Amino acid sequence: MSIVESPFDNEAELEKWAFDNVQQFLGECISLGKLKITTSSGKGGIPDGFSFNFSSREWFVLEAELLEHGVWPHIAEQVTRFVVALRNQDTLRKIRDRLFNQILEDGLAEAVSKQLGTTTARLLQEIELFVEGVQPHVVIFIDDTNQDLNDFAHALEIPTVIYRVKKFLVHGQAEYYSPDKASPFITTDPTLKIPPGAQEFDVIKQLGGGTLVTGGGRVKCYKLEDGRVINIRRSKFYEKYNYYWYGLNPRSLDQGKDMGMTHLVFVMGEWGFVVVPIETVLKFCKNTSISKNPDGSLRHYHVLISPEPEPQMYWSNEAPKFNVTEYAQAFE
């Protein structure tokens, strides 16, 4: 049998095979085709597609590339633009609308509603929460890799997965396969460098559901079904010191208040979270330690929270302590 490894004719050839077989790599997904997304300043980019796995609570921005096009002049420039665009709420709303319409067109409203634990009447709201509250991944399908690609992937502040796809000619007919058996050749997870815990989506679901409040710049608030407006902060558990640590930027607090924020949710590592009224937080900030910018202006307030099951907000033995046990919830 004549079997010869062969280069792809073009990027479109790799893209078609990868997307036709995307569920081998990402599980049962709903996938969208190309969609132009933009950064806040209007710089556009068109990823090759998007996939959404509601069962695993993941969604993916898809890109097919050939290594010969170059990591720095081509791949890095495109993917970086996508990552920046994903911070733009207009982009996320555009993805939400496209996904919702695709679900309706495919007749999947009831199935997806069941996966997300909601009703078809509330599906659009739940899709918005999913897109906003779940950290997306960048997925790159590529014919080969090198050290530059590996270094670039690890530099991105977003989980990145790279799958290799090879082409062979068998008696002159093209065949394709994943040499790594549909497992990532490169995978990064910057979220491991930041506090663990549930996704924002899961926190909001546990609190009864809610919707994104827009208009706060980079401050993200959610309005819960019970009327509370929350902003979510995270911390890992600092075992050596027996506390969770959070920094509160005063400008972010002001922006949150302008958006009607009523509570701050402090995610406590992998244990759970406390939902603290903003009045309590502001009262605490009057007596806590602060950090300053080089020009002397206030950079952030320091918040320490002692571990479960009876957490307290505190800074030192000299400053007032606030028992927040009544606001605490373990992850379900």
Backbone hydrogen bonds, N-H to C=O, Kabsch-Sander energy under -0.5 kcal/mol:
donor,donor_aa,acceptor,acceptor_aa,energy
3,I,1,M,-0.7
4,V,169,L,-2.1
6,S,167,K,-2.5
13,E,10,N,-0.5
14,L,10,N,-1.1
15,E,11,E,-2.7
16,K,12,A,-2.5
17,W,13,E,-1.8
18,A,14,L,-2.6
19,F,15,E,-2.5
20,D,16,K,-2.1
21,N,17,W,-1.2
22,V,19,F,-1.0
24,Q,21,N,-1.7
25,F,21,N,-0.6
25,F,22,V,-1.1
26,L,22,V,-2.6
27,G,23,Q,-1.3
29,C,27,G,-0.6
30,I,52,F,-2.0
31,S,29,C,-0.5
32,L,50,F,-3.2
35,L,47,P,-0.8
37,I,45,G,-3.1
39,T,43,K,-2.3
42,G,39,T,-1.7
45,G,37,I,-2.1
48,D,62,L,-1.3
49,G,62,L,-1.2
50,F,32,L,-1.9
51,S,60,F,-1.9
52,F,30,I,-2.0
53,N,58,E,-2.8
54,F,52,F,-0.7
57,R,53,N,-0.5
58,E,53,N,-2.3
60,F,51,S,-3.0
61,V,137,H,-3.1
62,L,49,G,-3.1
62,L,60,F,-0.6
63,E,139,V,-2.1
65,E,141,F,-2.8
69,H,66,L,-1.9
70,G,67,L,-2.2
74,H,70,G,-0.6
75,I,70,G,-2.1
76,A,71,V,-3.8
78,Q,74,H,-2.2
79,V,75,I,-2.6
80,T,76,A,-2.4
81,R,77,E,-1.5
82,F,78,Q,-1.9
83,V,79,V,-2.5
84,V,80,T,-2.3
85,A,81,R,-2.3
86,L,82,F,-1.7
87,R,84,V,-1.6
88,N,85,A,-1.8
89,Q,87,R,-0.6
92,L,88,N,-1.9
93,R,89,Q,-2.4
94,K,90,D,-1.9
95,I,91,T,-2.3
96,R,92,L,-2.5
97,D,93,R,-2.6
98,R,94,K,-2.2
99,L,95,I,-2.7
100,F,96,R,-2.7
101,N,97,D,-2.4
102,Q,98,R,-2.0
103,I,99,L,-2.4
104,L,100,F,-2.1
105,E,101,N,-2.7
106,D,102,Q,-2.1
107,G,104,L,-1.2
108,L,103,I,-2.7
112,V,108,L,-2.8
113,S,109,A,-2.3
114,K,110,E,-2.0
115,Q,111,A,-1.9
116,L,112,V,-2.1
117,G,113,S,-0.6
117,G,114,K,-0.8
118,T,113,S,-2.8
122,R,119,T,-0.9
123,L,120,T,-1.1
126,E,122,R,-2.0
127,I,123,L,-2.8
128,E,124,L,-2.2
129,L,125,Q,-2.0
130,F,126,E,-2.2
131,V,127,I,-2.7
132,E,128,E,-2.5
133,G,129,L,-2.7
134,V,130,F,-1.2
137,H,59,W,-2.0
138,V,159,P,-2.7
139,V,61,V,-3.1
139,V,137,H,-0.5
140,I,161,V,-2.8
141,F,63,E,-2.6
141,F,139,V,-0.5
142,I,140,I,-0.5
142,I,163,Y,-2.5
143,D,65,E,-0.8
150,N,146,N,-2.0
151,D,147,Q,-2.9
152,F,148,D,-2.6
153,A,149,L,-2.6
154,H,150,N,-1.9
155,A,151,D,-1.0
155,A,152,F,-0.7
156,L,152,F,-1.0
156,L,153,A,-0.7
158,I,156,L,-0.7
160,T,188,T,-0.9
161,V,138,V,-3.0
162,I,186,I,-3.0
163,Y,140,I,-2.7
165,V,142,I,-2.1
166,K,177,Y,-2.8
168,F,175,E,-3.1
169,L,4,V,-3.1
170,V,168,F,-0.6
170,V,173,Q,-3.2
171,H,2,S,-2.4
171,H,169,L,-0.7
173,Q,170,V,-1.9
175,E,168,F,-2.9
177,Y,166,K,-1.9
181,K,178,S,-2.0
183,S,180,D,-1.0
185,F,162,I,-2.8
186,I,162,I,-1.5
188,T,160,T,-2.6
192,L,189,D,-2.2
193,K,190,P,-2.0
194,I,191,T,-0.8
200,E,133,G,-0.6
201,F,133,G,-2.1
203,V,199,Q,-2.0
204,I,200,E,-2.7
205,K,201,F,-2.2
206,Q,202,D,-2.3
207,L,203,V,-1.4
208,G,205,K,-1.7
209,G,204,I,-2.9
211,T,223,K,-2.2
213,V,221,C,-2.9
214,T,212,L,-0.6
219,V,216,G,-2.0
221,C,213,V,-0.7
221,C,219,V,-0.6
222,Y,230,I,-2.3
223,K,211,T,-3.2
224,L,222,Y,-0.7
224,L,228,R,-3.5
225,E,209,G,-2.2
227,G,224,L,-1.9
230,I,222,Y,-3.0
230,I,228,R,-0.5
231,N,263,H,-1.2
232,I,220,K,-0.5
233,R,265,V,-3.4
235,S,267,V,-1.2
238,Y,236,K,-0.6
238,Y,243,Y,-2.9
239,E,237,F,-1.3
241,Y,238,Y,-0.8
242,N,238,Y,-1.7
243,Y,238,Y,-1.3
244,Y,305,I,-2.3
245,W,236,K,-0.6
246,Y,303,V,-2.5
248,L,301,Y,-2.5
249,N,247,G,-0.6
253,L,249,N,-2.1
254,D,250,P,-2.3
255,Q,251,R,-2.5
256,G,252,S,-2.6
257,K,253,L,-2.4
258,D,254,D,-2.1
259,M,255,Q,-1.1
260,G,257,K,-1.7
261,M,256,G,-2.7
262,T,229,V,-2.7
263,H,229,V,-2.2
264,L,276,V,-2.7
265,V,231,N,-3.0
266,F,264,L,-0.6
266,F,274,V,-2.6
267,V,233,R,-3.5
267,V,265,V,-0.8
268,M,272,G,-3.0
269,G,235,S,-2.3
269,G,267,V,-1.1
271,W,268,M,-2.0
272,G,268,M,-1.1
273,F,329,Q,-2.6
274,V,266,F,-1.7
275,V,327,Y,-1.9
276,V,264,L,-2.9
276,V,274,V,-0.8
278,I,262,T,-3.0
280,T,277,P,-0.6
281,V,277,P,-1.9
282,L,278,I,-2.8
283,K,279,E,-2.0
284,F,280,T,-2.3
285,C,281,V,-2.3
286,K,282,L,-0.8
286,K,283,K,-0.7
287,N,284,F,-1.8
288,T,285,C,-0.5
291,S,300,H,-2.3
293,N,297,S,-3.1
296,G,293,N,-2.4
299,R,291,S,-3.2
300,H,291,S,-1.2
301,Y,248,L,-2.7
302,H,289,S,-2.5
303,V,246,Y,-2.6
304,L,314,Y,-1.5
305,I,244,Y,-2.2
306,S,312,Q,-2.3
310,E,307,P,-0.6
313,M,322,F,-3.1
314,Y,304,L,-2.6
315,W,316,S,-0.6
322,F,313,M,-2.8
323,N,321,K,-0.5
324,V,311,P,-2.1
324,V,322,F,-0.5
327,Y,324,V,-1.5
328,A,325,T,-1.6
329,Q,273,F,-2.9
331,F,271,W,-2.6
